[in-house]
Amino acid sequence: MSAKLIDGKAFADGLIKRVGVAVSKLNNRYNFKPGLAVVLVGENPASEVYVKNKILQTEKSGMVSIEHRLPETTSEKELLALVKSLNEDDKIDGILVQLPLPKHINENAVINSISPSKDVDGFSIPNVGLLSTSGEGLIPCTPLGCLLLLQDHLGDLTGKNAVIIGRSNIVGKPMAQLLIKANCTVTITHSKTKNLEGECKKADILVAAIGSPLFVKKEWVKNGAVVLDVGINRLPPEGDKKGRLVGDVDFENVIEIASAITPVPGGVGPMTIACLLRNTVTASCKRRNINEPEM
Ligand code: NAD
């Protein structure tokens, strides 16, 4: 069998268009444009690329985009003061502080200083709590993107065995909560899991979020499983071959056994930005107590 490619780029492009339509409806009906503030501290090259992309897409979808670039030497106190002013700014509906932050700043303190109603990354404790109690909070963008791709591909997920590799607060844990909510039987595996291959082999849905290139092997994947590859790893150049981006899944071999798989790049990555825009529209409507247009 050769797997069907799950085209996250195409799905994300469609979602961004629908977000754009929702933004213009809100502007026509209520005379406002949702606003997203992105804060970048320091000069991490990967973060620079992510932030540039987020700003570009925010503007393309007709929203207001505000960018704050702060030097590496910014103190935690200064960053907390900026977040406070954004919390109080009525034009701002979403606040995204790009991670990782420089080592001298406590990430949790900053994340939890963002007003939960503007926390479009969904990482603050109230939103994590709402997700795990099936409430209506803001949902972390990458797992939300994975869920949308899975539902688009498989429809109802009820009763599926889902196995997640990775237990981070950003991907693994919220992914598990979303799949439990979608009636899957969920296993979270991690670096201390004893029989990782055996656990993966049980998966109808396998989500890899490890940060280790080509880690998941064909032999670990059940025939016909749907595989989502969250990993983004840059391989160094080899001989005359250029350095390239790869996921956490040994794509070239796993594609022979899976029924569907996301490529890297062009799979889960574009969904993260699309869901950030969607979350910003959601946040803007909730804050104003108005119905969210369909997206
Ligand atoms: P993380 O480092 O916080 O977590 C990695 C997880 O992998 C940990 O829970 C760890 O227990 C597990 N792990 C590590 N080694 C393992 C092993 N040998 N066996 C089993 N599990 C192991 O990383 P993260 O933030 O969750 O990100 C994971 C990957 O996803 C990274 O490559 C990251 O760049 C990528 N990512 C992509 C997007 C996107 O938009 N596509 C968003 C976030 C993260």
Residues whose N, C-alpha, C, O or C-beta is under 5 A from the ligand:
A	BS01	NAD	T142 G166 R167 S168 I170 V171 G172 T189 H190 S191 A209 I210 G211 V230 G231 I232 N233 V268 G269 T272
